[in-house]
């Protein structure tokens, strides 16, 4: 088997030239209807410790591997007779009880890479461990099936200026603290010049930025109260802009850093609290905007952390982790098997159970009614989550 | 385009400086003129300042190219800062977990100094082409400090690229393959007899020499065996050949059989025509156009082979090719972040005693020196510009034009040398503080202080720049833009510097 091949997707940066009529997706779904269905990606930067998020409390190996960091039964909410949710995630329990929270266990990929940089690149580009792809998986999906031009942008990005899966072509608008984008966007000019090449590309991006800034309506006062911390502000910025927009297909949020090599306990609890409070406010805002039923929220991270705690009260880079899927149309519950800590690989890590590309296939096929096989470079079974 | 620029230039000169008119006019009898000079200097180096444009405008194209090639150096003019010379960096054997963390952090801070040093060199160098080629090799023979983690190795690799910037590719290929940073980056050290690691063997074929599709998986397997035994002495960071780990058996590569070692494989690769064509195509995209002209690439590749991989004759042919000067290929490339930042500072003759504030700018724009995104390097051209980086580029230019960034308010945060590698984990300063050692806190504060001073000392001097524009008989647009501005200027008015810098035409070269 070829270890690597370059998909030559550099050209994807020319995406914006493709007119919406060129690419019809499969099935009868019109693009404007398709992308009424919003995808919200939440990246947990730095590698979230899955084992202290969704805790295999019934497994003695867990407490043996984590004498200090292991979360005891009184520190969690039992989801079934094997796993429980970290108590810091209390704000997510209403989602669980109403059946709108899916917990997908054991997400990962073969031949895991333990570098932050490389592993998040693999997740962002939906590539194999040994394959290098330039454009993000969302950018590639939107190249094949463009978002209607009338939309404000393909995506809103808040919390970080990294484009992640939106790199390499998507019309992504990066939001700073409220108002920043519009102030900055004034620096872009709307002008035409016949011809192609580099200048045409620059002008296209300038036009996207101007278009996005101009299509934003006046400020909308949301009733939802957002928590007063960094992730809360990230959620607020995104929701306020979403409320003013003329449609976007994707919202990308980031929270971090989860890279808890030392003194993990307090810090991880704080991050999980922020994450859950933020997600809860996100739901409330989406309900207020009448969008909860057509929103799909997905968390992801470059990897999980090593089952065995380290000498500094922290955990090192690992492989698999559970992630969350939330939304009005989500079938809640536990997906995949609870990881078996008795069986670790040669790097003392957990083997993967569900390939992360199955999650992407779920988004593409079930949420947007788009084919996934070519895009993901293989057939990945979607999950019966939506 | 040329005539328009010249016309503007002359009208301005005749209005303002009738006496100086003689110089460019006389020169233009044989010289290539300011538009060609701007193009040549910008493409082979960084955006030139008006004095450089004036100087080269007086030369014919051939003489100008010769002059640029003759000016190429092999050593930096900027001395290393002490933190980069200091060898305290070599790995000690037994470190506690806390010491190890501080060691890694220390290397990160030193790498920050190394970045500032390279930026200084790019700003100061009398031979911009030397630095452009050093950067080209950095992006060809990719290694990243994110994995290598020893500043001395990144420093030495950078110097290797400079020393061979326009030297001999065959020699550079051998040297770069044994470069300790490269050996670490591509896991060569874990490539052992009986347990070969194919990483290096694959990259050397796919990315350094042949390009994809010109080798088989079997070639890679066999070549990996030949490279076994190449390693790095962890104690002093030097390349070492470990005979005991080398697979001495027969290998068959490209149909040839022998007891090849690593150097033999590199020679086999150099003997193949595809290597010269792959390299020239890459140079074409760097210097001429994103569209490859097959015939021209083959012609120049033959020169490269005939000259036994000496770079200068090939680059001379490239810079004198018809396509290099073709009107269709002007303004055909997107400026890289390094070109945007360094080019702007050079073109406007801004005094920058310490360029460290621009390290963060480059990172935000997507080109963190010594940390390319992956083994393929930065993809370049159109990929540099998306909605997010476009606005960051504009913001940098806006501040430059307003000189707002400089000497005004102190930065609110320290430049993030350590807690914010490009992409992954970053922690809000306050939250992360609890996890930082006293050493890291102290160094971070020192960086903040340094940025305050650095920003204060950056000087934009509009008056002397205008004078140098006038000396060379240029107006602002012809001194800064590779093509007519996208936003038209009203008849009889002069656009502001800010208008010119923010024009989309300023993003391309």
Interface residues (C-beta under 8 A of the other chain):
Chain A: X2 X3 X4 X5 X6 X10 X13 X14 X45 X46 X47 X115 X116 X117 X118 X120 X121 X132 X134 X153 X157 X160 X161 X162 X163 X167 X168 X169 X170 X171 X172 X173 X174 X181 X184 X185 X187 X188 X189 X191 X193 X197 X198 X199 X201 X202 X203 X205 X206 X208 X209 X212 X230 X256 X257 X258 X259 X261 X262 X263 X267 X270 X302 X310 X311 X312
Chain B: X97 X98 X101 X146 X147 X198 X202 X206 X212 X217 X290 X331 X332 X333 X334 X364 X373 X374 X375 X376 X379 X381 X382 X383 X385 X386 X387 X388 X390 X391 X392 X394 X395 X398 X421 X422 X423 X424 X425 X426 X427 X428 X431 X432 X434 X435 X483 X486 X487 X502 X503 X504 X505 X507 X508
